[in-house]
Amino acid sequence: MWTAVIPVKRLGAAKTRLRGAVPADRHPELALAMVCDTAAAVLSTAAVAELLVVTDDPEVRAAVRELGARVAADPGGGLNAAMRFGADEVAGRSAHRAVLAGDLPALRPEQLDEALRRAAGRAFVPDAAGIGTVLLAVPAGPALDPRFGGPSAAAHAGSGAALLRGDWPGLRQDVDTAADLDAVVRLGAGERTCGLLRELGRATVCAPAA
């Protein structure tokens, strides 16, 4: 069984490249909807025993606790520091740990479950573009050693992490741009993201979950 860790910025500072995809006053709401859809999918994954969200945002804390996640305060120092803190210190190196992006609103539990079951050692899943990373998993014992940011897929491969391959479109499709948002709608965004986009007229219909 795995402890999943998701770091989340304060909503007002989250997803800056996505600004303009929805009205400015609804941008934090979109960021929160994506986090909640991601968290709900993770918590429904058979191989996941616990979800730990590392954040200092009070609205995120309340929302993910209601879903069943545990929360830890962000230690500062950026994304990789938050991941290391959550995975190696709060969860502890005696656990199997997996850190995920918090912007995977089309994630399906069975996709995450299959990826984690294939992770025999320290391993990663690249994003849909093959440049970034959406998942870094490490078994009990070793440090997480995250290399997120920029071309992190190459950085994780270079650090010795194994590349996990599979047909996992919802796991691999993170949301950094308006085009990414359209892609998750086509895949079937979670109910919170899809509902907000329908309300804003950005999606008349979302693809069904599959």
Buried (B, 14 or more C-beta within 10 A) or exposed (E): EBBBBBBBBBBEEBBEEBEEBBEEEBBBBBBBBBBBBBBBBBBBBEBBEBBBBBBBBEBBBEBBEEBEBBBBEBBEEEBBBBBBBBBBEBBEBEBBBBBBBBBBBBBBBBBBBBBBEBBEEBBBBBBBEEEBBBBBBBBEEEEBBBBBEEBBBBBBBEBEBBEBEEEBBBBBBBBBBBEBBBBBBEBBBBBBBBBBBBEBEBBEEBBEBE
